[in-house]
Amino acid sequence: MPVVFETQRRRLAGVVAIPVTPFGGNGEIDEETYGRLVERLTTSGIEVVTPNGNTGEFYALDEPETRLCLELAVKRAHGASVLAGVGHDVRSAVKAARHARDTGADMIMIHQPVHPYVSRDGWVEYHRTIAEAVPELGVVLYIRNPAISGEELARLGDAAPNVIGVKYAVPDPVQFATVAREAGYERFVWIAGLAELSAPGYFAVGATGFTSGLVNVDPRISLDLFAKLSTRDFAGAMAIWERIRPFEQMRAAEGNANNVSVVKDALSQLGLCRPDVRPPSRVLTPPERERLFGLLSSWGLS
């Protein structure tokens, strides 16, 4: 593995934060608030931020907006690694990856392809083409498709040396462990891609980092959980897990319908940004907001 990616690999083996994209009263991106939220993460000890992730409502942003989010994140990251989310068709993803490189990001995350017809060979070619366009950047794969096996990952790793990490978001720790070992456990950094609730199970079978949207609300909780998991203190990790479980279950209810809305509303209740989200998400109902207030109060935040 080229030495240039060692810092990125080390940082991916930690808490990978997915910042929200705050909107102003006019519906446009609130640039100053976005910058403050990124700063709040990185000055709290977070070493990787992912502008244009799913918690950032990537699929609800147009191209100028995704570029703006990336530029703001790079400007306010304070030395943390910026892992830029890219995706859609190959040409758009390559264009976004090159913009990320030119803006100062040091990694890209390639979103799960949304096309309904995905062959395994086509999956390898899609990611290889994007990775080869930016050999200077580390590349993280976002995998939500259980049909992608370790064989495809190994082939891609051989073809594209700058593919350094896998954000694995298939809800099956056994599948994850199998894929990681078939692909080459040491070849990639393995990131639990389903956030805090799934992290203990994935760490038990080999993950070394996890992604988080909850980290927007209280970075200390996510960092504390990572500290417990990285030292194999599973009893301590599960105590934190029990504390955050109701919050994460609110996000996961009804097929993750309110995944972003819960995080943004929590930030709103803390006075950090507006609760606005874009369709197909929706703002929380008054009863949901009241329940969320109770959870934040139990954490000593409200």
Backbone hydrogen bonds, N-H to C=O, Kabsch-Sander energy under -0.5 kcal/mol:
donor,donor_aa,acceptor,acceptor_aa,energy
5,F,2,P,-1.7
6,E,3,V,-2.1
9,R,5,F,-2.6
10,R,6,E,-2.3
11,R,7,T,-2.4
12,L,8,Q,-2.3
13,A,9,R,-1.1
14,G,12,L,-2.0
16,V,14,G,-0.7
16,V,210,F,-2.7
17,A,15,V,-0.8
17,A,48,V,-2.4
18,I,212,S,-2.5
24,G,28,E,-3.1
27,G,24,G,-2.0
30,D,22,P,-2.6
31,E,29,I,-1.1
34,Y,30,D,-2.5
35,G,31,E,-2.4
36,R,32,E,-2.2
37,L,33,T,-2.5
38,V,34,Y,-2.2
39,E,35,G,-2.5
40,R,36,R,-2.5
41,L,37,L,-1.6
42,T,38,V,-2.5
43,T,39,E,-2.8
44,S,41,L,-0.8
45,G,42,T,-0.9
46,I,41,L,-1.9
48,V,15,V,-0.6
49,V,81,S,-2.3
50,T,17,A,-2.3
53,G,50,T,-0.8
56,G,53,G,-0.5
57,E,54,N,-1.8
58,F,53,G,-1.4
60,A,57,E,-2.2
61,L,58,F,-1.5
66,T,62,D,-2.3
67,R,63,E,-2.3
68,L,64,P,-2.1
69,C,65,E,-2.6
70,L,66,T,-2.0
71,E,67,R,-2.5
72,L,68,L,-2.6
73,A,69,C,-2.4
74,V,70,L,-2.6
75,K,71,E,-2.0
76,R,72,L,-1.8
77,A,73,A,-0.6
77,A,74,V,-0.7
80,A,77,A,-1.6
81,S,47,E,-2.7
83,L,49,V,-3.0
83,L,81,S,-0.6
84,A,82,V,-0.8
84,A,107,M,-2.5
85,G,51,P,-2.7
86,V,109,M,-2.7
93,A,89,D,-2.6
94,V,90,V,-2.8
95,K,91,R,-2.3
96,A,92,S,-2.5
97,A,93,A,-2.5
98,R,94,V,-2.4
99,H,95,K,-1.9
100,A,96,A,-2.3
101,R,97,A,-2.3
102,D,98,R,-2.5
103,T,99,H,-1.9
104,G,100,A,-1.4
105,A,100,A,-2.3
106,D,82,V,-1.1
107,M,82,V,-1.5
108,I,138,G,-2.2
109,M,84,A,-2.8
110,I,140,V,-2.5
111,H,86,V,-3.0
111,H,109,M,-0.7
118,V,116,P,-0.7
119,S,117,Y,-0.5
123,W,119,S,-2.3
124,V,120,R,-2.0
125,E,121,D,-2.3
126,Y,122,G,-2.7
127,H,123,W,-1.9
128,R,124,V,-2.6
129,T,125,E,-2.5
130,I,126,Y,-1.5
131,A,127,H,-2.7
132,E,128,R,-2.7
133,A,129,T,-0.9
133,A,130,I,-0.6
134,V,130,I,-0.6
134,V,131,A,-1.2
137,L,134,V,-2.0
138,G,106,D,-2.0
139,V,162,N,-2.6
140,V,108,I,-2.8
141,L,165,G,-2.4
142,Y,110,I,-1.6
143,I,141,L,-0.7
143,I,167,K,-2.7
144,R,142,Y,-0.6
148,I,145,N,-1.8
149,S,147,A,-0.6
153,L,149,S,-1.6
154,A,150,G,-2.7
155,R,151,E,-2.2
156,L,152,E,-2.4
157,G,153,L,-2.8
158,D,154,A,-2.0
159,A,155,R,-1.9
160,A,156,L,-2.4
163,V,160,A,-2.0
164,I,139,V,-2.1
164,I,162,N,-0.9
165,G,139,V,-1.8
166,V,189,V,-2.9
167,K,141,L,-3.7
168,Y,166,V,-1.0
168,Y,191,I,-2.5
169,A,143,I,-3.4
169,A,167,K,-0.6
172,D,170,V,-2.8
176,F,172,D,-2.5
177,A,173,P,-2.7
178,T,174,V,-2.2
179,V,175,Q,-2.8
180,A,176,F,-2.8
181,R,177,A,-1.8
182,E,178,T,-2.2
183,A,179,V,-2.5
184,G,180,A,-1.5
187,R,184,G,-1.0
188,F,184,G,-1.1
189,V,164,I,-2.6
190,W,188,F,-0.6
191,I,166,V,-3.1
191,I,189,V,-0.6
192,A,209,G,-3.2
193,G,168,Y,-2.8
193,G,191,I,-0.7
195,A,192,A,-0.7
198,S,194,L,-0.6
198,S,195,A,-0.8
199,A,195,A,-1.1
202,Y,198,S,-1.9
203,F,199,A,-3.0
204,A,200,P,-1.9
205,V,201,G,-0.6
205,V,202,Y,-0.7
206,G,203,F,-1.3
207,A,202,Y,-2.6
208,T,190,W,-2.7
209,G,190,W,-1.0
210,F,14,G,-2.3
211,T,192,A,-2.2
212,S,16,V,-2.1
216,N,213,G,-1.8
217,V,214,L,-2.0
218,D,214,L,-1.5
221,I,218,D,-1.1
222,S,218,D,-1.0
223,L,219,P,-2.4
224,D,220,R,-2.6
225,L,221,I,-2.3
226,F,222,S,-2.4
227,A,223,L,-2.3
228,K,224,D,-2.0
229,L,225,L,-2.5
230,S,226,F,-3.0
231,T,227,A,-1.0
232,R,229,L,-1.5
233,D,228,K,-2.9
234,F,232,R,-1.6
237,A,233,D,-2.2
238,M,234,F,-2.4
239,A,235,A,-1.3
240,I,236,G,-1.5
241,W,237,A,-2.5
242,E,238,M,-2.3
243,R,239,A,-1.2
244,I,240,I,-2.0
245,R,241,W,-1.4
248,E,244,I,-2.3
249,Q,245,R,-2.5
250,M,246,P,-1.7
251,R,247,F,-1.5
252,A,248,E,-2.0
253,A,249,Q,-1.3
255,G,252,A,-0.5
256,N,252,A,-1.8
257,A,253,A,-1.5
258,N,253,A,-0.6
259,N,256,N,-1.5
262,V,258,N,-2.4
263,V,259,N,-0.8
264,K,260,V,-2.7
265,D,261,S,-2.5
266,A,262,V,-2.1
267,L,263,V,-2.2
268,S,264,K,-2.3
269,Q,265,D,-2.6
270,L,266,A,-1.3
271,G,268,S,-1.7
272,L,267,L,-3.1
273,C,267,L,-0.6
281,S,278,R,-2.0
289,R,285,T,-2.6
290,E,286,P,-2.3
291,R,287,P,-2.2
292,L,288,E,-2.4
293,F,289,R,-2.4
294,G,290,E,-1.8
295,L,291,R,-1.8
296,L,292,L,-2.6
297,S,293,F,-2.4
298,S,294,G,-1.9
299,W,295,L,-1.0
299,W,296,L,-0.5
300,G,297,S,-1.5
301,L,296,L,-2.6
